[in-house]
Amino acid sequence: MLFSRTVIKELEEKTNIAWKSSEMAGMKRVQVWNIQLDLMWAAVTKHDKDAWQKQSDSTYDKDIKEWDAMLKAPVSKEPEQVQKCVLR
């Protein structure tokens, strides 16, 4: 989580600087954001990209298993659980 906040903060700073530059005048902020994100991603080494991809796949697989287990679980009769479901 800390990593993603750090990256987003740096990306926002780079986007703000680039968006104010004359060469990006008239562009929507999301377009500048995407350009800056591509530049930052290009600077990451293949080793780091592979490590992040492996971590992402692992997290995804774990989350899918938890989600699937919740879908297949019997419906709870507990009022607290029912309320949590309704409020989501």
LINRAJO-V538656 format. One record per run of one state. SS is the DSSP state (H for helix, E for strand, - for the rest). FROM is the first residue (numbers start at 0). TO is the last residue. Records with the same first field share a line. If there is no record, write none. Layout:
BEGIN
SS->FROM-TO ; FROM-TO
END
This chain:
BEGIN
-->0-0 ; 20-20 ; 24-27 ; 42-44 ; 72-77 ; 87-87
H->1-19 ; 21-23 ; 28-41 ; 45-71 ; 78-86
END
